[in-house]
């Protein structure tokens, strides 16, 4: 029965990971602020809930391109066309990220804008309204999924070792024993996958309901909710160069 201690280790490791994922899932579903009510989402808020800070950045870049304030070339460069006018905080963040030279590679601009104060405040406002998942909850969910994945792989390895340590007529019992933590870990990985797809990494259940009610007919709304895949090839190339 040398395989029994290995089975106990597998149960403990798998159990800890599953508990972390379940707790993180419940925390993400729990409102972190007052209800968002019936107020409609702005297109920037929808972009944050659907794809986070980088989606907000892509939306702002494309919006400025369509307003002829910015030129996004398929080569992956952003060029300022019209810097006059105040614009909003997000547009000012874009202009600041491009710099005084008026031209910069889009891959260098995107992370700077995504980390801007205006994007952070947008996210915090959505968390306060109970529409977005807090950063702490996202970190806990990611850590839980990593723990479950590690537990799954460890259980598989321990089960293989245990099966090799027992005679052939006792392997069926070993396989049955290790199947339990494997199945549990697999189900928790499935839960974790559901929690981060397609936009639950950022949107709370209340935010998801508002997102599902948006019509994708308007081009910027489609970009906000579905991402750059809805754009014409030139703009997709500019954002993904």
RAWO-V816582 format. One record per backbone hydrogen bond with DSSP energy under -1.0 kcal/mol. CO is the residue of the C=O (numbers start at 1). NH is the residue of the N-H. E is the energy in kcal/mol with one decimal. If there is no record, write none. Layout:
CO_NH_E, CO_NH_E
This chain:
1_4_-1.5, 3_7_-2.0, 4_8_-2.4, 5_9_-2.3, 6_10_-2.2, 7_11_-2.5, 8_12_-2.4, 9_13_-2.6, 10_14_-2.6, 11_15_-2.6, 12_16_-2.4, 13_17_-1.9, 14_18_-2.4, 15_19_-2.5, 16_20_-2.0, 17_21_-2.1, 18_22_-2.6, 19_23_-2.6, 20_24_-2.4, 21_25_-2.5, 22_26_-2.2, 23_27_-2.4, 24_28_-2.3, 25_29_-1.6, 26_30_-1.2, 42_46_-2.5, 43_47_-2.0, 44_48_-2.1, 45_49_-2.4, 46_50_-2.2, 47_51_-2.4, 48_52_-2.2, 52_56_-1.7, 53_57_-2.3, 54_58_-2.5, 55_59_-2.4, 56_60_-2.4, 57_61_-2.5, 58_62_-2.5, 59_63_-2.6, 60_64_-2.4, 61_65_-2.1, 62_66_-2.7, 63_67_-1.6, 64_69_-2.7, 64_70_-1.3, 65_68_-1.4, 69_81_-2.0, 69_82_-1.6, 71_79_-2.4, 73_76_-2.3, 76_106_-3.0, 77_73_-2.6, 78_104_-2.1, 79_71_-2.9, 88_92_-2.3, 89_93_-1.9, 90_94_-1.9, 91_95_-2.4, 92_96_-2.4, 93_97_-2.1, 94_98_-2.1, 95_99_-1.8, 99_102_-1.6, 102_80_-2.9, 104_78_-3.1, 105_108_-1.0, 105_109_-1.3, 106_110_-2.5, 109_113_-2.3, 110_114_-2.5, 111_115_-1.3, 113_116_-1.8, 116_120_-2.0, 117_121_-2.7, 118_122_-1.7, 119_123_-2.2, 120_124_-2.5, 121_125_-2.3, 122_126_-1.7, 123_127_-2.2, 124_128_-2.5, 125_129_-1.4, 126_131_-2.7, 126_132_-1.1, 127_130_-1.5, 131_204_-2.4, 134_138_-2.0, 135_139_-2.4, 136_140_-2.3, 137_141_-2.2, 138_142_-2.3, 139_143_-2.6, 140_144_-2.4, 141_145_-2.4, 142_146_-2.1, 143_147_-2.2, 144_148_-2.4, 145_149_-2.5, 146_150_-2.4, 147_151_-2.4, 148_152_-2.7, 149_153_-2.2, 150_154_-2.5, 151_155_-2.7, 152_156_-2.2, 153_157_-2.2, 154_158_-3.1, 155_159_-2.7, 156_160_-1.9, 157_161_-2.3, 158_162_-2.9, 159_163_-2.2, 160_164_-1.5, 161_165_-1.1, 167_170_-1.5, 170_174_-1.3, 171_175_-2.9, 172_176_-2.2, 173_177_-2.2, 174_178_-2.5, 175_179_-1.3, 178_182_-1.6, 179_183_-2.7, 180_184_-2.5, 181_185_-2.5, 182_186_-2.4, 183_187_-2.4, 184_188_-2.0, 185_189_-2.4, 186_190_-1.8, 187_191_-2.2, 188_192_-2.7, 189_193_-2.3, 190_194_-2.2, 191_195_-2.1, 194_197_-1.2, 199_202_-1.3, 199_203_-2.5, 202_133_-2.9, 204_208_-2.8, 205_209_-1.9, 206_210_-1.7, 207_211_-2.3, 208_212_-2.5, 211_214_-1.7, 218_222_-2.6, 219_223_-2.2, 220_224_-2.4, 221_225_-2.4, 222_226_-2.6, 223_227_-1.8, 227_230_-1.7, 228_231_-1.9, 232_236_-2.2, 233_237_-2.4, 234_238_-1.9, 235_239_-2.3, 236_240_-1.7
